[in-house]
Amino acid sequence: MSSATIQQASRTTAQSPPDWEAARYLAFERERTRPARDLLAQVPPELHPRRVVDLGCGPGNSSALLAERYPEAHVTGVDTSPNMLEKARAALPNITFQLGDLRKYSPPAEDGPVDLYYSNATFQWLSVDERIPAIRRYLDLLPPGGCFAVQVPNNFNEPSHKMMREVAIQEPFRQQYGANMPGNRGFPTPSELYDAFKPHCQTVDIWHTIYEHKLASHQAIVDWVATTGLRPYMEPLVDEEQRREFVERYLELLRPEYPTLVDGGVLLRFPRLFVVMTK
């Protein structure tokens, strides 16, 4: 593995909350935006929102889709990362972007109700106990007929994430994490989500999609997760050499799990969970 990849993964250490580097995230913009499009395509066509909030807007790729779909609506993007918001504001000056935590964010009441809350790959960052209550809070804020649309990665048991956990239980990393071993169990199951939200909604539409992202190499898988799933494993490791060793071991475990294709690339299998609810 190149030293550049080691350095990139190592530099995922950050302050809390993590201030992700938008440029690295957008290195896979096409692949990351595809599920955002797929989620938006299933928002009921009869919905004509006046206000739309993009929860966890990141660098604005999903917010741009919302503004394109609803040109008459006021679109607001909310994120915890100043770096992401800076990128979003530069790219999309006609959209409002705000710093905010989706666990606490509430739109100004004087602006009127939000008709669509939309979230692409954000709610998985909440703790297990926070996820359903956080979504329920936004459902409560919706007016009748309003919509909540959410997509999250469903790759907890994929090799890309299992191999992180495999490395984390090895020494010297295990002793560094102690009782704070990274890794969160997967998102609630479809039946758990349905039972939690159907009493509060007219409709609950749930589905899975498995993407097979063609990446250039095994190194590209590391580059992909460096700004997302790998971060919680890197942040507790304050020693540069330990971070380097973690990434090297992780890459070695990845290679047999993702066969090399005829052109030298690999396919990153990436399941995602989608939920669209109408109040």
Contacts in CASP RR format, 6 or more apart in sequence:
PFRMAT RR
TARGET T0000
AUTHOR 0000-0000-0000
METHOD contacts of the structure
MODEL  1
MSSATIQQASRTTAQSPPDWEAARYLAFERERTRPARDLLAQVPPELHPR
RVVDLGCGPGNSSALLAERYPEAHVTGVDTSPNMLEKARAALPNITFQLG
DLRKYSPPAEDGPVDLYYSNATFQWLSVDERIPAIRRYLDLLPPGGCFAV
QVPNNFNEPSHKMMREVAIQEPFRQQYGANMPGNRGFPTPSELYDAFKPH
CQTVDIWHTIYEHKLASHQAIVDWVATTGLRPYMEPLVDEEQRREFVERY
LELLRPEYPTLVDGGVLLRFPRLFVVMTK
1 219 0 8 1.000
1 222 0 8 1.000
1 247 0 8 1.000
1 248 0 8 1.000
1 251 0 8 1.000
2 219 0 8 1.000
5 219 0 8 1.000
5 222 0 8 1.000
5 223 0 8 1.000
5 247 0 8 1.000
6 243 0 8 1.000
6 244 0 8 1.000
6 247 0 8 1.000
6 248 0 8 1.000
8 24 0 8 1.000
8 223 0 8 1.000
8 226 0 8 1.000
9 222 0 8 1.000
9 226 0 8 1.000
9 230 0 8 1.000
9 234 0 8 1.000
9 243 0 8 1.000
9 247 0 8 1.000
10 234 0 8 1.000
10 240 0 8 1.000
10 243 0 8 1.000
10 244 0 8 1.000
10 247 0 8 1.000
11 21 0 8 1.000
12 18 0 8 1.000
12 226 0 8 1.000
12 227 0 8 1.000
12 230 0 8 1.000
12 231 0 8 1.000
12 234 0 8 1.000
12 235 0 8 1.000
13 234 0 8 1.000
13 235 0 8 1.000
13 237 0 8 1.000
13 238 0 8 1.000
13 243 0 8 1.000
14 20 0 8 1.000
14 231 0 8 1.000
14 235 0 8 1.000
16 235 0 8 1.000
17 80 0 8 1.000
17 81 0 8 1.000
17 101 0 8 1.000
18 80 0 8 1.000
18 81 0 8 1.000
18 231 0 8 1.000
18 235 0 8 1.000
19 81 0 8 1.000
19 82 0 8 1.000
19 83 0 8 1.000
19 84 0 8 1.000
20 58 0 8 1.000
20 81 0 8 1.000
20 83 0 8 1.000
20 84 0 8 1.000
20 227 0 8 1.000
20 231 0 8 1.000
21 83 0 8 1.000
21 227 0 8 1.000
22 58 0 8 1.000
22 59 0 8 1.000
22 81 0 8 1.000
22 83 0 8 1.000
22 84 0 8 1.000
22 86 0 8 1.000
22 87 0 8 1.000
22 88 0 8 1.000
23 87 0 8 1.000
24 223 0 8 1.000
24 226 0 8 1.000
24 227 0 8 1.000
25 32 0 8 1.000
25 58 0 8 1.000
25 59 0 8 1.000
25 84 0 8 1.000
25 227 0 8 1.000
25 228 0 8 1.000
26 32 0 8 1.000
26 59 0 8 1.000
26 61 0 8 1.000
26 87 0 8 1.000
27 223 0 8 1.000
28 213 0 8 1.000
28 223 0 8 1.000
28 224 0 8 1.000
29 61 0 8 1.000
31 211 0 8 1.000
31 213 0 8 1.000
32 61 0 8 1.000
32 121 0 8 1.000
33 61 0 8 1.000
33 62 0 8 1.000
33 65 0 8 1.000
34 211 0 8 1.000
35 120 0 8 1.000
35 121 0 8 1.000
35 151 0 8 1.000
35 209 0 8 1.000
35 211 0 8 1.000
35 272 0 8 1.000
35 274 0 8 1.000
36 61 0 8 1.000
36 62 0 8 1.000
36 65 0 8 1.000
36 120 0 8 1.000
36 121 0 8 1.000
36 151 0 8 1.000
37 65 0 8 1.000
38 151 0 8 1.000
38 209 0 8 1.000
38 274 0 8 1.000
39 118 0 8 1.000
39 120 0 8 1.000
39 149 0 8 1.000
39 150 0 8 1.000
39 151 0 8 1.000
39 274 0 8 1.000
39 276 0 8 1.000
40 62 0 8 1.000
40 65 0 8 1.000
40 66 0 8 1.000
40 69 0 8 1.000
40 118 0 8 1.000
40 149 0 8 1.000
42 149 0 8 1.000
42 205 0 8 1.000
42 274 0 8 1.000
42 276 0 8 1.000
43 69 0 8 1.000
43 116 0 8 1.000
43 118 0 8 1.000
43 147 0 8 1.000
43 149 0 8 1.000
43 276 0 8 1.000
44 147 0 8 1.000
44 276 0 8 1.000
44 278 0 8 1.000
47 115 0 8 1.000
47 116 0 8 1.000
47 145 0 8 1.000
47 146 0 8 1.000
47 147 0 8 1.000
47 278 0 8 1.000
48 70 0 8 1.000
48 72 0 8 1.000
48 115 0 8 1.000
49 70 0 8 1.000
49 73 0 8 1.000
49 114 0 8 1.000
49 115 0 8 1.000
49 116 0 8 1.000
49 146 0 8 1.000
49 147 0 8 1.000
50 72 0 8 1.000
50 73 0 8 1.000
50 74 0 8 1.000
50 112 0 8 1.000
50 115 0 8 1.000
51 73 0 8 1.000
51 74 0 8 1.000
51 76 0 8 1.000
51 107 0 8 1.000
51 111 0 8 1.000
51 112 0 8 1.000
51 113 0 8 1.000
51 114 0 8 1.000
51 115 0 8 1.000
51 116 0 8 1.000
52 66 0 8 1.000
52 70 0 8 1.000
52 73 0 8 1.000
52 74 0 8 1.000
52 75 0 8 1.000
52 76 0 8 1.000
52 114 0 8 1.000
52 115 0 8 1.000
52 116 0 8 1.000
52 117 0 8 1.000
52 118 0 8 1.000
53 75 0 8 1.000
53 76 0 8 1.000
53 77 0 8 1.000
53 78 0 8 1.000
53 107 0 8 1.000
53 114 0 8 1.000
53 116 0 8 1.000
53 117 0 8 1.000
53 118 0 8 1.000
54 60 0 8 1.000
54 62 0 8 1.000
54 63 0 8 1.000
54 66 0 8 1.000
54 75 0 8 1.000
54 76 0 8 1.000
54 77 0 8 1.000
54 78 0 8 1.000
54 118 0 8 1.000
54 119 0 8 1.000
54 120 0 8 1.000
55 77 0 8 1.000
55 78 0 8 1.000
55 102 0 8 1.000
55 105 0 8 1.000
55 117 0 8 1.000
55 118 0 8 1.000
55 119 0 8 1.000
55 122 0 8 1.000
55 123 0 8 1.000
55 138 0 8 1.000
56 77 0 8 1.000
56 78 0 8 1.000
56 79 0 8 1.000
56 80 0 8 1.000
56 102 0 8 1.000
56 119 0 8 1.000
56 120 0 8 1.000
56 122 0 8 1.000
57 63 0 8 1.000
57 77 0 8 1.000
57 78 0 8 1.000
57 79 0 8 1.000
57 84 0 8 1.000
57 85 0 8 1.000
57 88 0 8 1.000
57 97 0 8 1.000
58 79 0 8 1.000
58 81 0 8 1.000
58 84 0 8 1.000
58 85 0 8 1.000
58 87 0 8 1.000
58 88 0 8 1.000
59 84 0 8 1.000
59 87 0 8 1.000
59 88 0 8 1.000
59 91 0 8 1.000
60 77 0 8 1.000
60 84 0 8 1.000
60 87 0 8 1.000
60 88 0 8 1.000
60 91 0 8 1.000
60 92 0 8 1.000
60 95 0 8 1.000
60 97 0 8 1.000
62 118 0 8 1.000
62 120 0 8 1.000
63 75 0 8 1.000
63 77 0 8 1.000
63 88 0 8 1.000
63 92 0 8 1.000
63 95 0 8 1.000
63 97 0 8 1.000
64 91 0 8 1.000
64 92 0 8 1.000
64 95 0 8 1.000
66 73 0 8 1.000
66 75 0 8 1.000
66 116 0 8 1.000
66 118 0 8 1.000
67 73 0 8 1.000
67 75 0 8 1.000
67 92 0 8 1.000
67 94 0 8 1.000
67 95 0 8 1.000
70 116 0 8 1.000
73 115 0 8 1.000
73 116 0 8 1.000
74 96 0 8 1.000
74 111 0 8 1.000
75 95 0 8 1.000
75 96 0 8 1.000
76 95 0 8 1.000
76 96 0 8 1.000
76 97 0 8 1.000
76 98 0 8 1.000
76 107 0 8 1.000
77 88 0 8 1.000
77 95 0 8 1.000
77 96 0 8 1.000
77 97 0 8 1.000
77 98 0 8 1.000
78 97 0 8 1.000
78 98 0 8 1.000
78 99 0 8 1.000
78 100 0 8 1.000
78 102 0 8 1.000
78 105 0 8 1.000
79 85 0 8 1.000
79 88 0 8 1.000
79 97 0 8 1.000
79 99 0 8 1.000
79 100 0 8 1.000
80 99 0 8 1.000
80 100 0 8 1.000
80 101 0 8 1.000
80 102 0 8 1.000
82 99 0 8 1.000
85 97 0 8 1.000
85 98 0 8 1.000
85 99 0 8 1.000
88 95 0 8 1.000
88 97 0 8 1.000
89 97 0 8 1.000
98 105 0 8 1.000
102 119 0 8 1.000
102 122 0 8 1.000
102 123 0 8 1.000
102 126 0 8 1.000
102 134 0 8 1.000
103 126 0 8 1.000
103 130 0 8 1.000
103 134 0 8 1.000
106 141 0 8 1.000
107 114 0 8 1.000
107 141 0 8 1.000
113 141 0 8 1.000
113 142 0 8 1.000
113 143 0 8 1.000
114 141 0 8 1.000
114 142 0 8 1.000
115 142 0 8 1.000
115 143 0 8 1.000
115 145 0 8 1.000
115 146 0 8 1.000
115 147 0 8 1.000
116 146 0 8 1.000
116 147 0 8 1.000
116 148 0 8 1.000
116 149 0 8 1.000
117 138 0 8 1.000
117 141 0 8 1.000
117 142 0 8 1.000
117 147 0 8 1.000
117 148 0 8 1.000
117 149 0 8 1.000
118 148 0 8 1.000
118 149 0 8 1.000
118 150 0 8 1.000
119 149 0 8 1.000
119 150 0 8 1.000
119 151 0 8 1.000
120 150 0 8 1.000
120 151 0 8 1.000
121 151 0 8 1.000
121 152 0 8 1.000
121 153 0 8 1.000
121 272 0 8 1.000
122 152 0 8 1.000
123 131 0 8 1.000
123 134 0 8 1.000
123 135 0 8 1.000
123 150 0 8 1.000
123 152 0 8 1.000
123 187 0 8 1.000
124 131 0 8 1.000
124 152 0 8 1.000
124 153 0 8 1.000
124 184 0 8 1.000
124 186 0 8 1.000
124 187 0 8 1.000
126 134 0 8 1.000
127 184 0 8 1.000
128 184 0 8 1.000
128 185 0 8 1.000
128 186 0 8 1.000
131 187 0 8 1.000
131 188 0 8 1.000
132 188 0 8 1.000
132 192 0 8 1.000
132 193 0 8 1.000
132 196 0 8 1.000
135 148 0 8 1.000
135 150 0 8 1.000
135 197 0 8 1.000
136 196 0 8 1.000
136 197 0 8 1.000
136 200 0 8 1.000
138 148 0 8 1.000
139 148 0 8 1.000
139 197 0 8 1.000
139 200 0 8 1.000
139 201 0 8 1.000
139 277 0 8 1.000
139 279 0 8 1.000
140 200 0 8 1.000
142 148 0 8 1.000
142 279 0 8 1.000
143 279 0 8 1.000
144 279 0 8 1.000
145 202 0 8 1.000
145 278 0 8 1.000
145 279 0 8 1.000
146 278 0 8 1.000
146 279 0 8 1.000
147 276 0 8 1.000
147 277 0 8 1.000
147 278 0 8 1.000
147 279 0 8 1.000
148 275 0 8 1.000
148 276 0 8 1.000
148 277 0 8 1.000
148 279 0 8 1.000
149 274 0 8 1.000
149 275 0 8 1.000
149 276 0 8 1.000
149 277 0 8 1.000
150 274 0 8 1.000
150 275 0 8 1.000
150 276 0 8 1.000
151 272 0 8 1.000
151 273 0 8 1.000
151 274 0 8 1.000
151 275 0 8 1.000
152 187 0 8 1.000
152 272 0 8 1.000
152 273 0 8 1.000
153 228 0 8 1.000
153 270 0 8 1.000
153 271 0 8 1.000
153 272 0 8 1.000
153 273 0 8 1.000
154 186 0 8 1.000
154 187 0 8 1.000
154 208 0 8 1.000
154 271 0 8 1.000
154 272 0 8 1.000
154 273 0 8 1.000
155 161 0 8 1.000
155 270 0 8 1.000
155 271 0 8 1.000
155 272 0 8 1.000
156 184 0 8 1.000
156 185 0 8 1.000
156 186 0 8 1.000
156 187 0 8 1.000
158 269 0 8 1.000
158 270 0 8 1.000
158 271 0 8 1.000
159 253 0 8 1.000
159 254 0 8 1.000
159 257 0 8 1.000
159 258 0 8 1.000
160 221 0 8 1.000
160 224 0 8 1.000
160 225 0 8 1.000
160 254 0 8 1.000
160 268 0 8 1.000
160 270 0 8 1.000
161 225 0 8 1.000
161 229 0 8 1.000
163 250 0 8 1.000
163 253 0 8 1.000
163 254 0 8 1.000
163 257 0 8 1.000
164 182 0 8 1.000
164 183 0 8 1.000
164 225 0 8 1.000
164 229 0 8 1.000
164 230 0 8 1.000
164 233 0 8 1.000
164 250 0 8 1.000
165 182 0 8 1.000
165 183 0 8 1.000
166 253 0 8 1.000
167 173 0 8 1.000
167 233 0 8 1.000
167 246 0 8 1.000
167 249 0 8 1.000
167 250 0 8 1.000
167 253 0 8 1.000
168 174 0 8 1.000
168 177 0 8 1.000
168 181 0 8 1.000
168 182 0 8 1.000
168 183 0 8 1.000
168 233 0 8 1.000
168 246 0 8 1.000
169 181 0 8 1.000
170 249 0 8 1.000
172 242 0 8 1.000
173 233 0 8 1.000
173 237 0 8 1.000
173 242 0 8 1.000
173 246 0 8 1.000
174 181 0 8 1.000
176 236 0 8 1.000
176 237 0 8 1.000
176 242 0 8 1.000
177 236 0 8 1.000
180 236 0 8 1.000
182 232 0 8 1.000
182 233 0 8 1.000
182 236 0 8 1.000
183 232 0 8 1.000
187 273 0 8 1.000
188 196 0 8 1.000
190 206 0 8 1.000
190 208 0 8 1.000
190 273 0 8 1.000
193 204 0 8 1.000
193 206 0 8 1.000
193 275 0 8 1.000
194 204 0 8 1.000
194 206 0 8 1.000
197 204 0 8 1.000
197 275 0 8 1.000
197 277 0 8 1.000
198 204 0 8 1.000
200 279 0 8 1.000
201 277 0 8 1.000
201 278 0 8 1.000
201 279 0 8 1.000
202 278 0 8 1.000
202 279 0 8 1.000
203 276 0 8 1.000
203 277 0 8 1.000
203 278 0 8 1.000
204 275 0 8 1.000
204 276 0 8 1.000
204 277 0 8 1.000
205 274 0 8 1.000
205 275 0 8 1.000
205 276 0 8 1.000
205 277 0 8 1.000
206 273 0 8 1.000
206 274 0 8 1.000
206 275 0 8 1.000
207 273 0 8 1.000
207 274 0 8 1.000
208 271 0 8 1.000
208 272 0 8 1.000
208 273 0 8 1.000
208 274 0 8 1.000
209 271 0 8 1.000
209 272 0 8 1.000
209 274 0 8 1.000
210 269 0 8 1.000
210 270 0 8 1.000
210 271 0 8 1.000
210 272 0 8 1.000
211 269 0 8 1.000
211 270 0 8 1.000
211 271 0 8 1.000
211 272 0 8 1.000
212 267 0 8 1.000
212 268 0 8 1.000
212 269 0 8 1.000
212 270 0 8 1.000
213 267 0 8 1.000
213 268 0 8 1.000
213 270 0 8 1.000
214 261 0 8 1.000
214 265 0 8 1.000
214 266 0 8 1.000
214 267 0 8 1.000
215 221 0 8 1.000
215 224 0 8 1.000
215 265 0 8 1.000
215 266 0 8 1.000
215 267 0 8 1.000
215 268 0 8 1.000
216 264 0 8 1.000
216 265 0 8 1.000
217 264 0 8 1.000
217 265 0 8 1.000
217 266 0 8 1.000
218 251 0 8 1.000
218 254 0 8 1.000
218 255 0 8 1.000
218 258 0 8 1.000
218 260 0 8 1.000
218 266 0 8 1.000
219 251 0 8 1.000
220 265 0 8 1.000
220 266 0 8 1.000
220 268 0 8 1.000
221 254 0 8 1.000
221 258 0 8 1.000
221 266 0 8 1.000
221 268 0 8 1.000
222 230 0 8 1.000
222 247 0 8 1.000
222 250 0 8 1.000
222 251 0 8 1.000
222 254 0 8 1.000
224 268 0 8 1.000
230 247 0 8 1.000
230 250 0 8 1.000
233 246 0 8 1.000
234 243 0 8 1.000
234 246 0 8 1.000
237 243 0 8 1.000
237 246 0 8 1.000
258 266 0 8 1.000
258 267 0 8 1.000
258 268 0 8 1.000
259 266 0 8 1.000
260 266 0 8 1.000
261 267 0 8 1.000
END
